[in-house]
């Protein structure tokens, strides 16, 4: 074995194991906040909804220590909350504007209760220039956090997603259709890449393309064309399935409890990993990709279904987000399959890297399922 081959195999081992082990701290559903802005509206043009679970993780608001935040506790700490928001959310027009916050009440989303606040920027008299929102809430605590913004302007409603890589946007007008498409396509790609449960499931489906279990022994696939065809069929089935449920869930045709959806997604990782060792489906892993892909689609739509219920750009955002997910999957497959095929015959890969990766994937799936199951 050459030195370059050993280095490549060690890099592959690190990649597979890091994908599994890094998920320990990220087993929860990615957190989201929702911001609504009416361009030119009188009174209170802005509204922000923040998940209580995110507030509880960040600020000491639970005065009686019972693990629940009540409206009374939130009201008692309104000054602390508003000060926290003022440090992390800014709206500028020439000079920094002071934002006035007003606690309105609680809102209910599929993943729990949210604190609803109205806000109004008070800018200096005569200030000119674009009204720019800069959002830095929860990114330090949770890199998966996203702010979903809905900008309404003269009957046009456009959604935008902000994250650690894009923290600013203009509030003077709703974004164009092209800007919406580009934003949601990128977010679809990021959602798959940082969605460790989706990535691990996809990896568990791809791993047996180069080395598989047959009649109690490991068999190496000799033809890369056969491996690519096998993976293409699996990914196509997975894509078709989660596209179906992503669309029907986002359109509000079918709703499932997000806690159970997330639990089944975790279990799908376990089943896919176990199937590598005991291949009940044989080479028909595309059936697993399609079946569990239906559930993963509900996971992709867990936020979009509520946020985009009333937007005029729903079709653009939905199709772009789905396209982004598919492009991200394609990127993973294009990198993973040739790399796996290159090292498939090496003893170290067959005896150490491959079984350790499968075991890690199954173990992480079990841990996530235990954490997510509703009590």
C-alpha positions in Angstrom: 0.0 0.0 0.0 1.5 3.4 -1.0 1.9 6.3 1.3 -0.6 8.3 -0.7 -3.2 5.5 -0.4 -2.8 5.3 3.3 -3.2 9.0 3.6 -6.4 8.9 1.5 -7.8 6.1 3.5 -7.1 7.9 6.8 -8.9 11.0 5.4 -11.8 8.8 4.3 -12.0 7.3 7.8 -11.9 10.7 9.4 -14.7 11.9 7.1 -17.0 9.0 7.7 -16.5 9.0 11.5 -16.7 12.8 11.8 -20.0 12.8 10.0 -21.3 10.3 12.6 -19.7 11.6 15.8 -20.2 15.3 15.1 -23.9 14.7 15.2 -24.0 14.0 18.9 -24.3 17.8 19.7 -26.7 18.4 16.8 -29.3 15.8 17.3 -32.0 18.3 18.0 -34.2 19.9 15.3 -32.5 22.9 13.9 -34.0 26.0 15.6 -35.8 28.7 13.6 -37.1 32.2 14.2 -39.7 34.0 12.1 -39.7 37.6 11.1 -42.5 39.4 9.2 -42.0 42.9 7.8 -44.5 45.1 6.0 -42.8 47.7 3.8 -44.3 51.2 4.5 -46.8 50.0 7.1 -48.0 52.4 9.7 -47.7 51.7 13.4 -45.8 48.5 14.0 -44.4 47.2 10.7 -42.4 44.3 12.2 -43.1 41.0 14.0 -40.6 38.5 15.4 -41.5 35.0 16.7 -38.8 33.3 18.8 -39.0 29.7 20.1 -39.2 29.5 23.8 -36.8 26.6 23.9 -34.2 28.8 22.2 -34.8 31.6 24.7 -34.6 29.2 27.6 -31.2 27.9 26.4 -29.8 31.4 26.1 -31.3 33.4 29.0 -32.0 32.5 32.6 -35.8 33.1 32.3 -37.1 30.0 34.2 -37.4 31.6 37.6 -39.0 28.6 39.4 -36.7 26.0 37.7 -39.6 23.7 36.5 -38.3 23.6 32.9 -41.2 25.5 31.5 -41.5 29.2 30.5 -44.8 30.8 31.4 -46.2 34.1 30.1 -45.7 35.6 33.6 -42.0 34.6 33.7 -41.5 36.2 30.2 -43.2 39.4 31.2 -41.2 39.6 34.4 -38.0 39.4 32.3 -39.1 41.6 29.4 -36.3 44.0 30.0 -33.7 41.2 29.8 -35.2 39.8 26.6 -35.4 43.2 24.9 -31.8 44.1 25.9 -30.7 40.7 24.5 -32.5 41.4 21.2 -31.1 45.0 21.0 -27.6 43.6 21.2 -28.1 41.1 18.3 -30.8 42.6 16.0 -30.2 46.0 14.3 -32.0 48.0 11.7 -30.0 50.8 10.1 -30.9 53.7 7.8 -27.9 56.0 7.4 -27.3 55.7 11.1 -28.2 52.9 13.5 -31.9 53.0 14.3 -33.2 52.2 17.8 -35.6 49.4 17.7 -38.6 49.5 20.1 -39.8 46.0 21.1 -43.3 45.1 22.4 -44.2 41.7 23.7 -47.5 40.6 22.2 -48.1 37.1 23.4 -47.4 33.5 22.5 -47.8 31.7 19.1 -47.9 28.0 18.5 -45.9 26.3 15.8 -45.4 22.6 15.0 -42.3 22.4 17.2 -43.6 24.2 20.2 -44.5 27.7 21.6 -42.9 30.9 20.4 -42.8 34.4 21.9 -44.3 37.0 19.6 -42.9 40.5 19.7 -43.8 43.5 17.6 -41.1 46.0 16.7 -40.7 49.4 15.3 -37.4 51.1 14.2 -37.1 54.6 15.5 -34.5 56.3 13.1 -33.0 59.7 13.4 -35.0 62.5 11.7 -34.0 63.0 8.1 -32.1 59.7 7.9 -31.8 58.3 4.4 -30.5 55.2 2.8 -31.7 51.6 2.8 -33.3 50.0 5.8 -31.0 47.1 6.5 -31.8 44.3 8.9 -28.8 42.7 10.6 -29.6 39.5 12.6 -27.2 37.8 14.9 -29.5 36.0 17.3 -28.7 32.4 18.4 -26.0 31.8 15.7 -23.2 31.6 18.4 -25.2 29.0 20.4 -26.6 27.1 17.4 -24.9 27.3 13.9 -27.9 25.5 12.5 -30.2 28.3 13.5 -32.1 30.1 10.7 -34.2 33.3 10.5 -37.1 33.0 8.1 -38.1 36.5 6.9 -41.4 37.3 5.1 -41.3 40.7 3.4 -44.6 42.2 2.2 -44.6 45.0 -0.3 -47.7 46.3 -2.1 -49.4 42.9 -2.3 -46.2 41.1 -3.1 -44.9 38.6 -0.5 -41.4 37.2 -0.7 -39.6 34.9 1.7 -35.9 35.1 2.6 -33.8 32.9 4.9 -30.9 34.3 6.9 -28.2 32.2 8.5 -24.6 32.4 9.7 -23.4 32.9 6.1 -25.9 35.6 5.3 -27.0 37.8 8.2 -28.3 41.0 6.4 -31.0 41.9 4.0 -32.7 45.1 2.8 -36.2 45.8 4.1 -37.1 48.5 1.6 -38.7 46.1 -0.9 -39.6 42.5 -1.3 -36.8 40.5 -3.0 -37.1 39.6 -6.7 -38.2 36.2 -7.9 -34.6 35.5 -8.9 -33.3 36.5 -5.5 -35.9 34.3 -3.8 -35.0 31.3 -6.0 -31.2 31.7 -5.4 -31.7 32.1 -1.7 -33.9 29.0 -1.2 -31.8 26.9 -3.6 -28.7 27.7 -1.4 -30.7 27.0 1.8 -31.8 23.6 0.4 -28.2 22.7 -0.2 -27.1 23.8 3.2 -30.1 22.1 4.8 -28.9 18.7 3.5 -25.2 19.3 4.2 -25.7 20.4 7.8 -28.7 18.1 8.4 -26.6 15.2 9.8 -29.6 12.9 10.0 -30.3 13.2 6.3 -26.6 12.9 5.5 -26.1 9.8 7.6 -29.1 8.1 6.0 -27.8 8.9 2.5 -24.3 7.7 3.5 -25.8 4.4 4.8 -27.5 3.9 1.4 -24.3 4.7 -0.6 -21.8 2.7 1.4 -22.8 -0.8 0.1 -22.2 0.3 -3.5 -18.5 -0.6 -3.3 -18.5 -3.3 -0.6 -21.6 -5.3 0.3 -22.6 -8.3 2.4 -23.6 -11.5 0.5 -24.0 -15.0 2.0 -22.2 -14.1 5.2 -19.1 -12.6 3.6 -18.0 -9.2 2.1 -18.1 -8.9 -1.6 -16.2 -6.2 -3.5 -18.0 -4.6 -6.5 -15.7 -4.8 -9.5 -17.5 -2.5 -11.9 -17.7 1.2 -11.1 -20.5 1.5 -13.7 -22.6 -1.0 -11.7 -21.9 1.0 -8.5 -22.9 4.3 -10.1 -26.1 2.8 -11.5 -26.9 1.3 -8.1 -26.4 4.6 -6.3 -28.2 6.5 -9.0 -31.3 4.3 -8.6 -31.2 4.7 -4.8 -30.8 8.5 -4.8 -33.5 8.8 -7.5 -36.0 6.9 -5.4 -35.0 8.9 -2.3 -35.4 12.2 -4.3 -38.7 11.2 -5.8 -40.1 10.2 -2.4 -39.1 13.2 -0.3 -40.1 15.6 -3.2 -43.6 14.2 -3.0 -44.0 14.7 0.7 -42.1 18.0 0.8 -44.6 19.4 -1.7 -47.8 18.0 -0.1 -46.6 19.0 3.4 -45.6 22.5 2.4 -49.0 23.0 0.6 -50.7 21.9 3.8 -52.4 18.8 2.3 -50.9 16.5 4.9 -49.5 17.3 8.4 -47.7 14.9 10.7 -46.4 15.6 14.2 -42.8 16.8 13.8 -41.6 15.0 16.9 -42.6 11.6 15.5 -41.3 12.5 12.0 -37.9 13.3 13.5 -37.9 10.1 15.5 -38.7 8.0 12.4 -36.0 9.8 10.5 -33.5 8.7 13.2 -34.8 5.1 13.1 -34.4 5.1 9.3 -30.6 5.7 9.8 -30.5 2.6 12.1 -32.4 0.4 9.6 -30.3 1.5 6.7 -27.1 0.8 8.7 -28.3 -2.6 9.9 -29.3 -3.5 6.3 -25.6 -3.2 5.3 -24.7 -6.0 7.7 -27.9 -8.1 7.2 -29.1 -7.1 3.7 -32.8 -8.1 4.0 -33.5 -6.1 0.9 -30.5 -7.4 -1.0 -29.7 -5.0 -3.8 -33.1 -3.4 -3.6 -32.0 -0.6 -1.4 -33.9 1.8 -3.6 -37.1 0.5 -1.8 -35.7 1.7 1.5 -34.7 5.0 -0.1 -38.2 5.5 -1.4 -40.0 4.4 1.8 -38.0 6.4 4.3 -37.6 9.2 1.7 -41.3 9.9 2.2 -40.7 10.5 5.9 -37.6 12.7 5.3 -39.7 14.9 3.0 -41.9 15.8 6.0 -38.7 16.6 7.9 -37.6 19.0 5.1 -41.0 20.6 5.1 -41.3 21.0 8.9 -40.7 24.7 8.8 -41.6 25.6 5.2 -45.2 24.3 5.6 -46.0 26.9 8.2 -43.9 29.8 7.0 -44.9 29.7 3.3 -48.6 29.2 3.8 -49.5 32.6 2.6 -46.7 33.8 0.4 -47.2 34.6 -3.3 -43.7 33.1 -4.0 -44.4 29.7 -2.5 -44.0 27.8 -5.7 -40.6 29.5 -6.5 -39.3 29.0 -3.0 -40.5 25.4 -2.8 -39.1 24.3 -6.1 -35.8 26.1 -5.5 -35.4 24.6 -2.1 -36.0 21.1 -3.5 -33.5 21.7 -6.3 -31.0 22.8 -3.7 -31.5 19.5 -1.8 -31.0 17.5 -5.0 -27.8 19.4 -6.0 -26.4 18.8 -2.5 -27.2 15.1 -2.8 -25.5 14.9 -6.2 -22.4 16.6 -4.8 -22.2 14.0 -2.0 -22.6 11.1 -4.4 -20.1 12.5 -6.9 -17.5 12.7 -4.2 -18.3 9.6 -2.1 -18.7 6.9 -4.8 -15.4 7.3 -6.6 -13.6 7.6 -3.3 -15.3 4.5 -1.8 -14.6 2.6 -5.0 -10.9 3.6 -4.9 -10.3 2.2 -1.4 -12.8 -0.7 -1.4 -10.2 -3.5 -1.8 -7.9 -2.3 0.9 -7.7 -4.4 4.0 -7.8 -1.4 6.4 -10.9 -0.1 4.8 -12.7 -3.5 4.8 -11.7 -4.5 8.3 -11.7 -1.2 10.1 -13.0 1.9 8.4 -16.1 0.3 6.8 -17.4 -1.7 9.9 -16.5 1.2 12.2 -18.5 3.6 10.0 -21.5 1.3 9.9 -21.5 0.8 13.6 -21.1 4.5 14.3 -24.0 5.4 12.0 -26.3 2.8 13.7 -25.3 3.9 17.2 -25.9 7.6 16.4 -29.3 6.8 14.9 -30.3 4.9 18.0 -29.2 7.8 20.3 -31.1 10.3 18.2 -34.2 8.2 18.2 -34.1 7.8 22.0 -33.7 11.6 22.4 -36.4 12.5 20.0 -39.2 10.1 20.8 -42.1 12.0 22.4 -42.7 11.2 26.1 
